[in-house]
Amino acid sequence: MCAVRIVIDDACQVPPELRARYRMVEVPLVVRFGEEVYDDGSITIDEFWEKARTVAHPQTSQPASGTFQEAFRPLVEAGDEVICVTITSKHSGTYNSAWLAAQEFPGKVTVFDSLYVCWGSAFLGIKAAEMAEAGESVPAIIRRLEVLRANIQFPILLNTVEYIRRGGRADALIPMLEKVLRVFSIKPILSFVDGELKIIGTARTYERGVARLLDLMAARAPYEELAVFHTRQPEVGEQFADRLAERVGFPRERVHVTEVGPAIASHAGPQALAGIGIPAGV
């Protein structure tokens, strides 16, 4: 019997237990430190930050289309259909690589641009897997993902813009960020608008930025799913999840808390913090 299988890139950061639960296939991005090159999943987050400190500023690149072909081929040859969920095409070439690979399997592979990263993408991949397991068709799954994608809440607080500037993936945003930061000593709050990072707010201090994230998340409550991501501050991430769950009336044990991996940390920089949610009833 034909099944629908889900492929993701590893910047979606679906937890290992959920990937295993739904038999999801993961394709790694590439992280570079000067001449040193690693698949995203082959380097730990601690190793990443040590190399970022001692070797070179990290750079990332999308998987080659051939890597996606290698992920798609055994699934298609087994008689399955494939939905591939990728991080936003506005800041990564990953979607294009996956789309190019899909052309080798006409009618068998559908590539879906999540327009987000990390849990914004992960929630869509997981929802696709749940629906596939329930026997839903590819068109039905894609229609549902489009609705969810249009409603995801994803404010991000940055402590520094140096990583996103040097990462080269948000060149259109950087002049505005640098202008604001030059005039005011503030922390920027960003979000994805049609897949592209935009400034949606500022805060005079990091602590006020955290409070602003809570306000932004509360404005869209209640939620069906919630997650928090952070870089290099696990206690802050857990505390923010505690406050967020209490503020919006969501079970704390269902809030996913993740330290982002190398591919996203390369651009977010240290002490980034974000809330990600799918509002209930959409």
VOBA-1610 file (N, C-alpha, C; in pm, whole numbers, padded with zeros to 5 digits, always signed):
BEGIN
Met+00084-00119+00000Met+00000+00000+00000Met+00088+00125+00000Cys+00055+00222-00085Cys+00131+00346-00094Cys+00115+00427+00034Ala+00227+00475+00087Ala+00225+00560+00205Ala+00278+00697+00167Val+00253+00795+00255Val+00312+00928+00240Val+00422+00940+00344Arg+00544+00963+00299Arg+00658+00975+00390Arg+00705+01121+00393Ile+00758+01161+00508Ile+00799+01299+00529Ile+00951+01309+00537Val+01005+01400+00456Val+01147+01434+00459Val+01159+01577+00509Ile+01258+01603+00592Ile+01283+01737+00645Ile+01432+01768+00632Asp+01469+01895+00640Asp+01610+01927+00658Asp+01635+01945+00807Asp+01761+01932+00848Asp+01785+01929+00992Asp+01778+02065+01059Ala+01768+02174+00982Ala+01744+02304+01044Ala+01599+02319+01090Cys+01513+02224+01052Cys+01378+02219+01110Cys+01384+02177+01257Gln+01487+02101+01291Gln+01513+02059+01429Gln+01399+01979+01491Val+01343+01885+01416Val+01247+01792+01475Val+01323+01702+01571Pro+01279+01688+01696Pro+01351+01605+01792Pro+01365+01460+01745Pro+01475+01394+01783Pro+01501+01257+01736Pro+01388+01160+01765Glu+01325+01173+01882Glu+01219+01078+01917Glu+01098+01093+01825Leu+01069+01215+01780Leu+00957+01236+01689Leu+00993+01194+01547Arg+01119+01216+01508Arg+01161+01165+01377Arg+01147+01014+01371Ala+01189+00948+01478Ala+01178+00801+01482Ala+01032+00758+01486Arg+00952+00827+01565Arg+00810+00791+01579Arg+00739+00791+01444Tyr+00769+00889+01360Tyr+00700+00905+01232Tyr+00785+00862+01113Arg+00899+00799+01139Arg+00987+00751+01032Arg+01023+00863+00934Met+01050+00979+00989Met+01088+01094+00907Met+01234+01079+00865Val+01265+01125+00745Val+01402+01123+00693Val+01457+01265+00700Glu+01577+01278+00754Glu+01636+01410+00775Glu+01758+01429+00685Val+01766+01545+00623Val+01878+01581+00535Val+01957+01694+00601Pro+02089+01678+00619Pro+02167+01780+00691Pro+02207+01899+00605Leu+02208+02018+00666Leu+02272+02133+00607Leu+02423+02122+00630Val+02496+02217+00579Val+02642+02217+00590Val+02687+02339+00670Val+02782+02318+00762Val+02840+02426+00842Val+02989+02432+00813Arg+03040+02554+00793Arg+03181+02573+00761Arg+03247+02667+00862Phe+03371+02632+00897Phe+03456+02721+00976Phe+03584+02738+00894Gly+03590+02840+00812Gly+03703+02853+00722Gly+03709+02735+00627Glu+03818+02659+00632Glu+03835+02542+00545Glu+03773+02416+00604Glu+03729+02420+00729Glu+03668+02303+00792Glu+03520+02297+00756Val+03476+02181+00708Val+03338+02164+00662Val+03275+02044+00733Tyr+03152+02063+00782Tyr+03082+01958+00856Tyr+02937+01952+00812Asp+02882+01830+00807Asp+02737+01818+00805Asp+02686+01866+00939Asp+02573+01935+00936Asp+02519+01995+01058Asp+02509+01893+01172Gly+02460+01774+01142Gly+02440+01675+01247Gly+02565+01605+01294Ser+02679+01631+01228Ser+02802+01561+01265Ser+02885+01637+01368Ile+02839+01752+01409Ile+02910+01832+01508Ile+02813+01868+01619Thr+02857+01853+01744Thr+02769+01887+01856Thr+02761+02038+01872Ile+02661+02080+01946Ile+02644+02224+01966Ile+02760+02281+02047Asp+02814+02204+02142Asp+02930+02251+02218Asp+03052+02264+02128Glu+03074+02165+02040Glu+03185+02173+01946Glu+03168+02292+01852Phe+03044+02315+01811Phe+03017+02429+01723Phe+03061+02560+01787Trp+03018+02584+01910Trp+03050+02712+01973Trp+03198+02725+02002Glu+03265+02613+02033Glu+03408+02618+02054Glu+03481+02655+01925Lys+03439+02597+01813Lys+03502+02630+01685Lys+03468+02772+01643Ala+03348+02817+01672Ala+03311+02956+01641Ala+03399+03054+01717Arg+03441+03012+01838Arg+03525+03098+01921Arg+03672+03092+01880Thr+03719+02974+01837Thr+03863+02955+01821Thr+03909+02938+01677Val+03820+02898+01585Val+03863+02867+01449Val+03826+02978+01351Ala+03696+03000+01332Ala+03649+03102+01237Ala+03501+03124+01259His+03452+03238+01211His+03308+03262+01218His+03236+03160+01131Pro+03130+03097+01182Pro+03063+02992+01105Pro+02984+03046+00986Gln+02982+02967+00881Gln+02899+02992+00764Gln+02820+02866+00735Thr+02706+02881+00671Thr+02624+02764+00639Thr+02592+02761+00491Ser+02557+02642+00442Ser+02508+02628+00305Ser+02407+02515+00300Gln+02323+02520+00198Gln+02216+02421+00183Gln+02273+02286+00141Pro+02198+02180+00163Pro+02239+02050+00112Pro+02242+02052-00040Ala+02329+01973-00098Ala+02330+01959-00244Ala+02203+01888-00289Ser+02158+01917-00410Ser+02037+01851-00461Ser+02056+01700-00463Gly+02179+01654-00486Gly+02205+01510-00486Gly+02180+01447-00351Thr+02202+01522-00243Thr+02175+01470-00109Thr+02026+01448-00090Phe+01946+01541-00141Phe+01801+01521-00134Phe+01758+01405-00223Gln+01819+01391-00341Gln+01785+01277-00427Gln+01811+01145-00355Glu+01921+01138-00282Glu+01953+01016-00208Glu+01849+00988-00099Ala+01791+01094-00043Ala+01686+01075+00059Ala+01554+01033-00005Phe+01523+01093-00122Phe+01394+01065-00187Phe+01391+00926-00253Arg+01502+00886-00314Arg+01501+00769-00403Arg+01449+00640-00336Pro+01501+00601-00219Pro+01451+00475-00162Pro+01304+00480-00124Leu+01255+00598-00088Leu+01113+00611-00053Leu+01027+00595-00177Val+01065+00660-00285Val+00989+00650-00409Val+00997+00509-00465Glu+01115+00448-00460Glu+01129+00312-00511Glu+01050+00210-00431Ala+01022+00245-00304Ala+00938+00159-00221Ala+00789+00177-00251Gly+00758+00270-00342Gly+00620+00293-00381Gly+00550+00402-00303Asp+00625+00478-00224Asp+00565+00583-00141Asp+00565+00718-00213Glu+00476+00806-00168Glu+00482+00947-00204Glu+00559+01021-00096Val+00615+01136-00132Val+00701+01209-00039Val+00657+01354-00030Ile+00650+01405+00094Ile+00639+01549+00119Ile+00766+01590+00189Cys+00835+01688+00131Cys+00959+01739+00190Cys+00934+01879+00243Val+00949+01897+00373Val+00930+02027+00438Val+01068+02088+00463Thr+01089+02210+00412Thr+01218+02276+00429Thr+01203+02407+00505Ile+01318+02456+00553Ile+01319+02589+00613Ile+01298+02695+00504Thr+01275+02817+00547Thr+01234+02924+00456Thr+01329+02943+00338Ser+01271+02955+00221Ser+01349+02978+00099Ser+01402+03121+00092Lys+01349+03211+00178Lys+01391+03351+00172Lys+01530+03374+00234His+01576+03277+00315His+01706+03291+00379His+01796+03168+00359Ser+01753+03074+00277Ser+01831+02954+00254Ser+01799+02898+00116Gly+01898+02837+00053Gly+01876+02770-00074Gly+01828+02627-00059Thr+01796+02585+00063Thr+01757+02446+00089Thr+01633+02407+00010Tyr+01532+02494+00008Tyr+01410+02463-00067Tyr+01444+02441-00214Asn+01527+02526-00272Asn+01561+02512-00413Asn+01634+02382-00441Ser+01724+02342-00352Ser+01793+02214-00369Ser+01695+02098-00365Ala+01602+02104-00271Ala+01503+01997-00260Ala+01411+01995-00382Trp+01370+02114-00427Trp+01281+02121-00544Trp+01351+02064-00667Leu+01478+02099-00686Leu+01553+02047-00801Leu+01562+01895-00794Ala+01589+01842-00676Ala+01596+01696-00660Ala+01462+01631-00690Ala+01354+01698-00652Ala+01219+01641-00672Ala+01186+01624-00820Gln+01250+01702-00907Gln+01221+01691-01050Gln+01264+01556-01107Glu+01349+01485-01035Glu+01391+01351-01078Glu+01283+01247-01050Phe+01181+01285-00975Phe+01076+01190-00936Phe+00940+01253-00964Pro+00906+01277-01090Pro+00783+01350-01125Pro+00658+01286-01066Gly+00579+01372-01001Gly+00453+01326-00944Gly+00466+01251-00814Lys+00589+01233-00766Lys+00610+01152-00646Lys+00657+01232-00525Val+00719+01348-00549Val+00776+01427-00439Val+00720+01568-00445Thr+00663+01613-00334Thr+00613+01750-00320Thr+00699+01822-00218Val+00756+01936-00256Val+00842+02012-00166Val+00763+02132-00112Phe+00763+02146+00019Phe+00683+02251+00086Phe+00775+02347+00158Asp+00767+02474+00123Asp+00845+02580+00186Asp+00774+02623+00314Ser+00835+02593+00428Ser+00769+02624+00556Ser+00764+02774+00583Leu+00856+02850+00523Leu+00871+02994+00547Leu+00918+03027+00688Tyr+00968+02926+00760Tyr+01020+02945+00896Tyr+01147+02864+00911Val+01198+02858+01034Val+01308+02771+01071Val+01272+02704+01202Cys+01355+02610+01244Cys+01342+02546+01374Cys+01197+02501+01397Trp+01138+02535+01511Trp+01006+02481+01544Trp+00895+02533+01454Gly+00914+02647+01390Gly+00815+02689+01292Gly+00804+02588+01180Ser+00918+02536+01137Ser+00921+02431+01034Ser+00886+02295+01093Ala+00937+02269+01213Ala+00916+02138+01275Ala+00769+02108+01298Phe+00694+02206+01348Phe+00551+02183+01371Phe+00481+02142+01241Leu+00522+02202+01129Leu+00459+02168+01002Leu+00500+02028+00957Gly+00626+01992+00976Gly+00668+01857+00943Gly+00599+01752+01026Ile+00584+01781+01155Ile+00517+01686+01245Ile+00370+01673+01209Lys+00305+01785+01181Lys+00163+01779+01141Lys+00147+01699+01013Ala+00237+01718+00918Ala+00232+01640+00794Ala+00244+01492+00825Ala+00335+01457+00915Ala+00355+01316+00951Ala+00232+01258+01020Glu+00171+01335+01108Glu+00049+01288+01176Glu-00062+01261+01076Met-00079+01353+00983Met-00185+01337+00883Met-00155+01221+00788Ala-00026+01206+00754Ala+00012+01093+00668Ala-00017+00961+00737Glu+00014+00952+00865Glu-00013+00830+00940Glu-00163+00800+00947Ala-00244+00906+00948Ala-00389+00890+00952Ala-00449+00858+00815Gly-00363+00851+00713Gly-00410+00812+00580Gly-00454+00926+00492Glu-00423+01051+00530Glu-00462+01166+00448Glu-00377+01171+00320Ser-00433+01229+00216Ser-00364+01239+00088Ser-00266+01354+00088Val-00175+01354-00008Val-00079+01464-00020Val-00150+01598-00038Pro-00248+01612-00130Pro-00315+01742-00143Pro-00382+01789-00014Ala-00443+01697+00060Ala-00508+01735+00186Ala-00406+01782+00289Ile-00292+01714+00294Ile-00187+01753+00388Ile-00132+01891+00353Ile-00107+01914+00226Ile-00053+02044+00183Ile-00151+02157+00213Arg-00279+02133+00190Arg-00379+02237+00221Arg-00376+02272+00369Arg-00363+02172+00453Arg-00360+02196+00597Arg-00233+02269+00638Leu-00121+02231+00580Leu+00004+02298+00612Leu+00000+02445+00573Glu-00066+02477+00462Glu-00076+02616+00419Glu-00153+02700+00520Val-00259+02643+00577Val-00337+02715+00678Val-00254+02737+00804Leu-00187+02632+00849Leu-00105+02643+00970Leu+00008+02743+00949Arg+00074+02734+00835Arg+00186+02824+00804Arg+00145+02970+00813Ala+00025+03001+00769Ala-00022+03140+00769Ala-00052+03193+00909Asn-00052+03104+01009Asn-00095+03146+01143Asn+00010+03128+01252Ile+00126+03078+01217Ile+00229+03055+01319Ile+00277+03187+01379Gln+00292+03187+01509Gln+00345+03302+01583Gln+00491+03271+01616Phe+00584+03367+01586Phe+00726+03333+01598Phe+00811+03458+01624Pro+00795+03527+01738Pro+00882+03640+01769Pro+01017+03593+01823Ile+01123+03663+01782Ile+01261+03625+01817Ile+01332+03745+01877Leu+01394+03725+01992Leu+01474+03829+02057Leu+01622+03798+02034Leu+01695+03893+01977Leu+01839+03876+01957Leu+01916+03960+02057Asn+02025+03902+02106Asn+02113+03977+02194Asn+02223+04048+02116Thr+02252+03996+01996Thr+02353+04056+01909Thr+02309+04038+01764Val+02346+04131+01678Val+02316+04115+01535Val+02441+04077+01457Glu+02553+04056+01527Glu+02679+04026+01459Glu+02671+03897+01379Tyr+02608+03794+01436Tyr+02603+03665+01367Tyr+02511+03670+01245Ile+02397+03734+01260Ile+02307+03741+01145Ile+02366+03830+01036Arg+02443+03931+01074Arg+02509+04016+00974Arg+02618+03939+00900Arg+02704+03871+00976Arg+02815+03800+00913Arg+02771+03673+00843Gly+02652+03623+00878Gly+02603+03503+00812Gly+02559+03526+00669Gly+02527+03652+00635Gly+02496+03687+00498Gly+02362+03639+00447Arg+02272+03595+00536Arg+02143+03543+00492Arg+02029+03643+00508Ala+02059+03760+00560Ala+01953+03859+00583Ala+02002+03997+00544Asp+02066+04006+00427Asp+02128+04132+00386Asp+02029+04247+00376Ala+01905+04218+00337Ala+01806+04325+00325Ala+01767+04381+00461Leu+01780+04300+00565Leu+01742+04342+00700Leu+01852+04421+00769Ile+01977+04390+00738Ile+02090+04442+00814Ile+02099+04594+00816Pro+02082+04668+00705Pro+02092+04814+00714Pro+01995+04875+00815Met+01873+04825+00819Met+01777+04876+00916Met+01818+04841+01058Leu+01863+04715+01078Leu+01907+04676+01212Leu+02022+04763+01260Glu+02121+04781+01175Glu+02238+04857+01216Glu+02204+05004+01240Lys+02111+05057+01162Lys+02069+05196+01182Lys+02001+05212+01317Val+01912+05121+01348Val+01840+05127+01475Val+01936+05110+01592Leu+02027+05013+01580Leu+02118+04986+01690Leu+02221+05099+01708Arg+02253+05167+01600Arg+02348+05277+01609Arg+02286+05397+01681Val+02158+05418+01659Val+02090+05533+01719Val+02046+05502+01862Phe+02002+05383+01884Phe+01950+05344+02015Phe+02025+05221+02067Ser+02047+05216+02196Ser+02105+05097+02258Ser+01990+05002+02293Ile+01952+04918+02197Ile+01834+04835+02214Ile+01861+04693+02169Lys+01765+04605+02199Lys+01764+04468+02151Lys+01652+04455+02049Pro+01684+04402+01930Pro+01580+04388+01828Pro+01494+04265+01847Ile+01366+04278+01813Ile+01273+04165+01811Ile+01231+04145+01666Leu+01252+04026+01615Leu+01225+03994+01475Leu+01114+03892+01464Ser+01061+03878+01346Ser+00970+03768+01316Ser+00976+03742+01166Phe+00920+03629+01125Phe+00914+03596+00983Phe+00785+03650+00923Val+00800+03727+00818Val+00686+03780+00744Val+00699+03727+00601Asp+00607+03638+00563Asp+00616+03571+00433Asp+00754+03509+00414Gly+00807+03452+00520Gly+00933+03380+00512Gly+01057+03463+00531Glu+01043+03595+00540Glu+01159+03683+00549Glu+01162+03751+00686Leu+01280+03758+00746Leu+01294+03822+00876Leu+01269+03971+00866Lys+01185+04022+00958Lys+01154+04164+00966Lys+01162+04208+01112Ile+01194+04335+01133Ile+01189+04390+01269Ile+01043+04417+01306Ile+01000+04362+01419Ile+00863+04388+01464Ile+00859+04463+01596Gly+00976+04485+01657Gly+00978+04557+01783Gly+01119+04572+01834Thr+01134+04649+01941Thr+01263+04670+02006Thr+01242+04677+02156Ala+01351+04658+02228Ala+01346+04670+02374Ala+01475+04734+02423Arg+01465+04814+02528Arg+01582+04884+02581Arg+01681+04788+02646Thr+01631+04680+02703Thr+01716+04581+02768Thr+01671+04442+02726Tyr+01756+04345+02752Tyr+01721+04207+02719Tyr+01600+04162+02801Glu+01597+04201+02929Glu+01485+04162+03016Glu+01353+04218+02964Arg+01354+04341+02918Arg+01232+04397+02860Arg+01197+04328+02729Gly+01299+04283+02658Gly+01273+04207+02536Gly+01202+04077+02565Val+01242+04010+02672Val+01175+03886+02712Val+01029+03913+02746Ala+01005+04021+02820Ala+00868+04058+02853Ala+00786+04088+02728Arg+00850+04150+02629Arg+00781+04181+02504Arg+00748+04053+02428Leu+00839+03955+02430Leu+00808+03826+02367Leu+00684+03763+02430Leu+00675+03769+02561Leu+00558+03714+02630Leu+00431+03785+02586Asp+00437+03917+02575Asp+00320+03993+02531Asp+00279+03952+02389Leu+00376+03940+02302Leu+00346+03904+02163Leu+00286+03765+02153Met+00338+03672+02231Met+00282+03536+02229Met+00142+03534+02290Ala+00122+03609+02398Ala-00008+03610+02464Ala-00116+03668+02374Ala-00077+03756+02283Ala-00175+03820+02194Ala-00243+03721+02101Arg-00181+03604+02078Arg-00239+03505+01988Arg-00292+03382+02061Ala-00293+03385+02194Ala-00342+03270+02271Ala-00493+03253+02248Pro-00545+03130+02267Pro-00478+03007+02312Pro-00404+02937+02199Tyr-00322+02837+02238Tyr-00238+02768+02142Tyr-00267+02618+02137Glu-00247+02565+02018Glu-00253+02420+01998Glu-00117+02355+02024Glu-00010+02427+01986Glu+00127+02381+02007Glu+00213+02498+02049Leu+00313+02470+02134Leu+00405+02575+02179Leu+00547+02521+02188Ala+00642+02607+02157Ala+00783+02572+02171Ala+00864+02696+02202Val+00983+02674+02252Val+01079+02781+02282Val+01213+02738+02225Phe+01283+02832+02159Phe+01422+02801+02127Phe+01513+02906+02188His+01636+02863+02214His+01735+02954+02272His+01872+02915+02219Thr+01970+03002+02239Thr+02108+02968+02213Thr+02191+02994+02338Arg+02255+02889+02385Arg+02351+02895+02495Arg+02295+02947+02626Gln+02167+02930+02653Gln+02112+02974+02781Gln+01996+02882+02821Pro+02027+02758+02858Pro+01922+02662+02890Pro+01831+02705+03006Glu+01889+02767+03108Glu+01807+02808+03221Glu+01709+02917+03179Val+01756+03011+03099Val+01668+03118+03050Val+01558+03058+02963Gly+01593+02961+02878Gly+01493+02896+02794Gly+01386+02826+02875Glu+01427+02754+02978Glu+01330+02683+03063Glu+01244+02781+03142Gln+01306+02885+03193Gln+01230+02986+03268Gln+01130+03057+03179Phe+01171+03088+03056Phe+01079+03152+02963Phe+00962+03058+02932Ala+00990+02929+02915Ala+00883+02832+02890Ala+00786+02826+03008Asp+00840+02833+03130Asp+00754+02836+03249Asp+00660+02956+03244Arg+00717+03073+03218Arg+00638+03195+03217Arg+00538+03196+03102Leu+00581+03146+02987Leu+00493+03143+02870Leu+00374+03050+02894Ala+00401+02931+02946Ala+00292+02836+02971Ala+00191+02894+03069Glu+00241+02958+03174Glu+00150+03018+03273Glu+00072+03133+03213Arg+00139+03214+03134Arg+00075+03334+03077Arg-00039+03298+02982Val-00019+03194+02900Val-00120+03162+02798Val-00207+03043+02836Gly-00187+02986+02958Gly-00270+02876+03003Gly-00249+02747+02926Phe-00121+02713+02904Phe-00086+02595+02825Phe-00011+02498+02915Pro-00033+02366+02899Pro+00038+02269+02984Pro+00190+02280+02968Arg+00258+02305+03078Arg+00403+02326+03071Arg+00476+02205+03014Glu+00428+02086+03046Glu+00497+01966+02999Glu+00490+01948+02848Arg+00402+02022+02783Arg+00390+02012+02637Arg+00464+02124+02563Val+00533+02210+02636Val+00612+02315+02571Val+00749+02257+02537His+00781+02248+02411His+00912+02200+02369His+01015+02310+02391Val+01129+02275+02450Val+01237+02370+02470Val+01362+02315+02401Thr+01418+02391+02309Thr+01528+02344+02226Thr+01640+02446+02219Glu+01762+02399+02238Glu+01876+02484+02201Glu+01902+02460+02052Val+01900+02566+01974Val+01911+02549+01830Val+02048+02495+01793Gly+02049+02415+01687Gly+02171+02353+01641Gly+02256+02447+01560Pro+02371+02397+01510Pro+02468+02481+01441Pro+02414+02562+01325Ala+02328+02503+01241Ala+02283+02574+01121Ala+02206+02701+01156Ile+02127+02698+01261Ile+02051+02817+01302Ile+02134+02905+01394Ala+02211+02844+01484Ala+02295+02922+01576Ala+02396+03007+01501Ser+02438+02963+01383Ser+02533+03039+01302Ser+02481+03178+01270His+02349+03195+01268His+02288+03322+01232His+02222+03391+01352Ala+02173+03311+01448Ala+02105+03370+01563Ala+02204+03430+01662Gly+02322+03368+01675Gly+02419+03417+01771Gly+02383+03376+01913Pro+02471+03403+02010Pro+02445+03365+02149Pro+02332+03445+02211Gln+02262+03380+02302Gln+02155+03440+02382Gln+02034+03486+02301Ala+02010+03420+02188Ala+01883+03441+02118Ala+01773+03365+02192Leu+01652+03413+02180Leu+01537+03351+02246Leu+01414+03371+02160Ala+01331+03268+02149Ala+01210+03281+02068Ala+01099+03196+02126Gly+00977+03243+02103Gly+00858+03164+02130Gly+00796+03129+01996Ile+00749+03006+01983Ile+00688+02961+01859Ile+00557+02890+01893Gly+00449+02926+01825Gly+00322+02864+01857Gly+00229+02854+01740Ile+00145+02752+01742Ile+00033+02738+01648Ile-00093+02770+01726Pro-00161+02880+01695Pro-00283+02915+01768Pro-00390+02807+01753Ala-00467+02789+01859Ala-00577+02692+01855Ala-00686+02740+01762Gly-00753+02646+01699Gly-00871+02677+01620Gly-00845+02721+01478Val-00720+02718+01433Val-00693+02759+01294Val-00707+02640+01199
//
